[in-house]
Amino acid sequence: MDDLESEPRVPGEEQGENESSDDDESINRKRIKKQNLPLAPPLFKETTCETGFHKTTRNCLQHIREDLLHHRWQDAADYMASYSQTLEDTTANMPQLYAEIIWRIGTEILHHHPDSKLEDYNSFYERVKHSGVKNYLKVCLEHSFHLLVNGQFEDAKRQLSIAESWRYGKLSAGQSQRIRLIQAYSGFLDYFIWCDKKATASSTDEYDAAVNQEMHSYFRQSSVNLKEIMKLPGVWDPFVLSYIDMLEFYNDHEGAVKVLNDYAYDKSFPPNPNAHVYLYRYMKKQNHPLKKLLKVLKILHTLVPSHELMPEYCSLLVQSVKDEFFPEKEGDLQKALGVVLDLLDYSSWRSNLAVWNHLMNIIKRLRMKKQWLKIFAEEMGYRKDWWLAIHFSTFQARKDSAENRELLEVKSFVVGAFCPRYTSMYCGVGKAARKGVTSEVQKAKRNPKQLRNIRRLRRESGQQSQD
């Protein structure tokens, strides 16, 4: 390594020719700083008082890591069976660390092993639960997740009930938030069982009082746990949706709107665009006034300007302009213009015909006002230096002409409304591209074989697009 850091020498040069070269070289060496790469420290390293058993377990863990890296799951499982003996070591100073290693790596092996069965998971989780007390609640929660994925709702519910009643001195008192999360998932599972009962009741025409009473019992159990978790700041989308579904089934629409309002507008909660989406869709489903719908979508636009509901927000703003009973209709057309321009700033919306149609209709309405160009310039703002170059370049014109001629026409109207000099360039390139295609077809008509090839290629491209 020292040779790599030294200055390269010219072949044949003697070291004693220049006495100052050693001083310069030493100065250069001081200036050169060695790169300190952030390497992860080894989990277990060899010590002076290491016994043979500890050395074997350390080598076994190294083999497990290599097998995981190369996806040799059976070899990793064999080594893991031997490595689990570390739990029986009474001289270990980090028993919780050994238990967590076995839990994490063992779960990874079971997930990827081709011959793993549900019974293997159950026996493994039961063994890991009692090997590390600090991880008991987390292991129970993960075990219930696995049972839930495999459709074992009742078993998953039983695992959560066991975890909910778990107590272990001060350790259980310090894990109140984790217990609340377990209670929330217990309520979530009650909701799934409630859905099964509802499907059973709806499949029969006759009214069954016992089934409905059982449904209501699961609804009460689920509601208690779900309401508790929603009091804590956080993102609880699955719990909120399940609770709203049950409230809607029992026609408690006011309660559902209150829950969604608290979830969306509580300042102690982190910003969550989904909360506003759920509120808007429920209010729209219940035919709430247009003013309330616009209020929800306005906040959603602030959080996610490129959201899929923004074209609908634009339509509602234009609709409010038509509504003569709507008090704030004067500035809504300008708001709609800003929403559309924000959408077109994102690459996923730049070739969307519906968004460009919105922009064309808004411009048609704005042109009825005297100072419509001033309004348009206000909304363009920082875009004026690059907006035309992005949407109306020669490349974009050829692309629009080849892929969507209707989009080419709509964009031609838009650019012609406020910048006519771009119209001739943009439309001219599009027409030239179309003429090039038509001229090839006309030439092919003179050659029947070439015409058949063109038609065959078009049919193949059409079938691929349908696929």
N, C-alpha and C positions, 0 to 999 in steps of 0.2 A: 504494500500500500504506500510506503514511503517513496518508492520509485515512481509511482503514478503522480505524486504530488510535486516531485522535483521538476525543474525546468529541463526541457529537452536540450541535449548537447549536440554540437556538430561533430561528426566522426573525425577522429584524428586530433581534436583540440586537446591540449594539455591543460591540466587543472592549475598548474603553477604559472601559466602565462600572465594571468591577471589576478593580483592579490585581492582586488576589490570585488571580484566576482562572487566570492564566498559571502561577503557582507550583503551584496545585492540579493543573492539567493536566500539568505536568512530573512531579509526584509520582506521579500516576496512570499516566503512561507508564512510569515506572520500575518500578511494581508489576506492570504487565502484561508477562508473559514470552512471547516468541515461541515457537511450537511448532516444535520441531526434529524433523521426520519422518525416520525411518530409511530414507533413500533409498539404493539400491544405487549405488555409484560406476560411472561408465561404464567399459566394458572397454578401449576404445581412445579416447583423446581427442586433439584436435588439438594439435600442438606447434608451436613456432616454426621448428624445423629440419625440418619434415615435407616430404617430397618429393611429387611428383605421384603416384607409384605408391602410396605409403602412404595418401595421401588417397583414392585410388580404391578401395583395398582396404577402408578404413574405411567408405566409403559403401556398398560392396558388401555388407559384413557387416550394415549397418543394413537394407538392402533384404531380405536373407535373413531377418532377424528379423521384419520386417513380414510377409513371405510365410508364414512359419511360423505367425505369430499368426492369420492369416486363412485358413490351410489351402490356400494356393496352391502346391501341391507341385511342379508343373511349372516355375513361375517360380523357385521356390527352388532347384530342381535346375540350372537354367540359370545362376543367379548363383553357385551352388556350384562349377560347372565353371570359372568365371573366378576365384573366390576361391582355388582350389587352387594358383594360381600363386604364392601367398605362400610355399609350401614351397621355391621356387627363389630366394627373396630371400636373398642372401648378407649383406646389411647388417642383417638383422633381429636384434634383441637377445633375442627370446623365441621361438626356433624351436619349442621343445617345446609352448608354449602354442598356437601356430598349428596344429600337428599335432593337438593334442587337440580344438581347436575343429572342425576338419574331420572328425575321427573321430566326435565326438558328434552334430554337426548332420547330417552325411552319413548316418549310420545312421538318424536320425530321419526323414529324407526318404525313404530307401529303404523303411522300414517302412510308410509311409503312401502312397507313390506307387502309383497303381493299376496301372501297367505295369511295376513292378519284377520282375525275374526272379532266379533263383538264380545265374545267371552274373554278373549285376550285383553281387550281394553278394560273390561270390568275388573278382572283380577289384578291387572297392573295398577289401575287407579286406587283400588282398595289397599294395595300394599304401600303405595306412595303416600296415601293420606296419613297413615299411622307412623310413617318414618320421619316426618318433619312437621312439628306442631304449627310453626309459623305459616306454613303453606297450606294448611288444612282447608281453609275457606276457598282459596284460589283453585285448589285441585278439585274440590266439590263442584265449583262453578264450571270448570272446564269439562268435568265428567258429565254434567247435565247438558252442556252444549253438544257433546258428542252423541248422547242419547237422543237429544232433540233432533239432530240432523238425521238420525236413523229412524225417526218416527216413533220412538219409545217415550211418549209423552208422560205416561204414568210413572215410569221408572225415573225419568228426569225430574218430575215433580217430587218424588220420594227423596231423591238426592238433595234437592234444594231444601226440603223440610228438615232433613238431618243436619244440613249445614246451618239452617236458621236457628236450630235449637242447640247448637254447639257452644259450649262454655269451657274456658280454660284460664281461670284466674284473671290476671291483669292483661294477658294477651287478647282475650276476647273483648275486654272493655276498650282497648285501643284500636279496635277494628270495626268501629260503629258504621263508618261509611261503606265498608265492604259488606257488612251485614245488610245494610239498606239496599245495596245493589242486588244482593241475593234475594231479598224480599221482593224487589221489583221484578226480577226474572220469574219468581214464583207466581206473581200476579200475571205476568206475560203468559206463562203456561196455563194458568186458569182461563185466560182469554182463548187460547187454542182449544181447550176442552169445551169451552162455551160455544165456539164456532162449530165443533163437531155436533154438539147437542142441537144447535140451531139448524144445521143441515139435516139432521135426523127428523126434527119436528116439521121442517118444511117439505120433506119428501112424502109425508102422509097428509091426507086431507082431513082426517079426524083430529079433533083437539084432544091432546093428552095432558092432563093436569100435572101428572107426576113429572113428565119431561120438562114442562115449563117451570115448575117449581125448582127442579134441579138446575135448569139454566139460570134462573134468578139467583140461586145460591152461589154459583160460580161467578156471576156478575158482581155480587157483593164482595166476595173474597178478592177478586181481581181489582175492583175499584179501590179498596182500602190500600192495597200495596202500590198501585200505580199512582194514586194521588200523593202518597208520601214521597216517592222519588221525584215527582215533578215539582216539589217544593224546593229542591236543591238546584242551584245554578248548574247548568250543563246542557248537553245536546241529547235529548231523549226522544228522538223521532219515532222509533218503533212503539214505545210505550204510549206516546200521545195518540198515535193513529189507532192503536187498539182500543184505547179508552174512548175515543171519539166514535168509533164504530159501534161500540156497545151503547153509548148515549143516544146515538142516532136511531138505533133499533128500538129503544124505549121512548122515542119521540121527545127526548129532553134536548131540544135544539138550543134553548137559551143557555143551558149548562155547557153544551159543546162549544158555543161561540165564546163564552167566558173563558173556558180552558184554553182555547186557541189564541184569544187575545192576550191572556197572561203569558202564554208561551212565546208569543211574538214580540210583545212590547215591554216585558219586564227588563229593566235596565241592568239588573244583576246577572242576567243570562248573557252568554256570549252571542255575538251577531250570528244569526242562523237564517239564511235565505229560505230554507225549507219551511220554517215556521210561517213565513208570510205566504208561501205557496199553498200550504194546507189551509190557512185561514181564507185566502181568496177563493179557492175551489169550493170550500164548504159554503161560504157566503153566496157564491154564484149558484150553487146547487139549491140553496134555500131562497133564491130570488131576492137578494138584498138590493137596496137602492144603488144606482150607478155611482153616486157620490162616494159611498163607502168602499165600493170596489176599486175606484180610482185611487183612493187614499192608500189602500193596501199595496196596489201595484206601483205607486209612486215610491214607496220605501224599497220595494223589491228592485226597482230600477236603479236606485242609489247603491244598493249592495251589489247587484249583478246586472250591468247594463246589457249584457249579451244573452240574457236568459231567454228561454224558448217562449215565455209568456209575453215578451215585449211586443211582438206584432199584434197580439190581442190587446195589449195596453194602448197601442197606437190606434187601433180600431175604436176602442171605447172613447178615447179623447176626441176623435173625429165625430163619433156618435153624439157626444155631449155638445158639440158645436151645433148639430142639427136640432137638439132638444131645446126648445124655446123656454122651457121651465127650469133649465139648469142655470144657476146664478153665475157660475164662473166660466162661462163658455168663451169669453173674449180671448183669453190667453191660451186656451187649450190647443188651438191649432198650431201655435208656435211650440208648445210642449211636444205635440206629436211629431213635429219636424225634428226637434232635438232627439227624440227617442229613435227615430228612423236613422238619423245620421250617426248616432252612437252604435246602432246595430251594424251599419255598413263599415264601421272602423275595424270590425273583426273579420278575419279571413273566412270563417265558417258561414258568414251571411253575405259576402260580397257578390255572389252569383245567385242569390235567392230572388226569384221573380216576384214573389209576393211582397217582399220588402220594397223592391223598386216600384212596384205598382202603388204601394202606400205612398212613397215619395212623390210619384207622378200625380196622384190624386190630391195630395196636400198642396203641391205647387199650383195645380189648377185652381184650388180654392184661394190660395194666397194671392194669385194674380188679379183677383177681383178687388184687392185693396190697393191704394195708391202707393204706399211705401213698402210694398212687399219685398223689394230687393234689399231694403235696409234690414228687414226682419230676417231674411235669409242670410245676410252677411253677419248678423249678430250670432246666429246659431252656428255658422261655419267657424267663426273664431279662429282658433289655432290651426284649423285644417286647411286654410286657404293656400298654404304653401305646397301642400302635397296631395290634396284630395283629388284634384283633376288628373294628376300624373298617375295615381294608382288605379283609378276606375276607368279612365278613358285613354289609355295608352294604345299604341298600334297593336301590341301583342294581345291586349285584352279585347280589342276590336276583332281580331282574327279568331280568337277563342270563342267569343260570343256568337260570331257569325257561323262558326262550325257547329257549336253545341246547342245554341238556343237563339233562334232568329227573333223570337218574340221579345226576349230580353234585350237584344240589340236595338229594337225599335223603341222600347220603353226608355232605355238609357239615352237614346238619341233625343227623345223629347225632353228629358231632364236636362241634359247639357245644353240643348238649344234654348232653354228657357232663360238661363242666366249667363251663358257664355257661348254665344253663337259661333264664334270663330273656331271652337273645338268641334262643332258639329260636322263641318265639312271634312275635317281630318278623320274623325272617328267613323262617320258614316261612309266616307270614301274608302277607307281601308276595308270595312265590312262588305261593301258592294264589290270591291275588287276581289276579295276572297271568294264571294259567291260566284262572280263571273269566272274565276279560275276553275271552280268546280263544274259549272255549266259548260264551259268550253271543253273540258275533258270528256264530258258526257257526249257533247256534239261530235267530237272527234271519234269517240268510240262507236257512235251510230254508223259511221262509215265502215267500221271494222266489226262485224258481228261477233267474232270471237272475243275481242276485247270488251264488248258490251256485256257478253255473258259473264265474263270474269268480274266485271264491276258489280253486276247484279248479285252474283254469288257472294262476293265479299260483303255487300250490304246486308244480305240475309244472315250471314254468319255473325256480323257485328250486332245485328238486331237480336239474334238468339242469345248471344253472350250478355247483352245488356239486360234481357229479360231474366236470365239465370242469376 
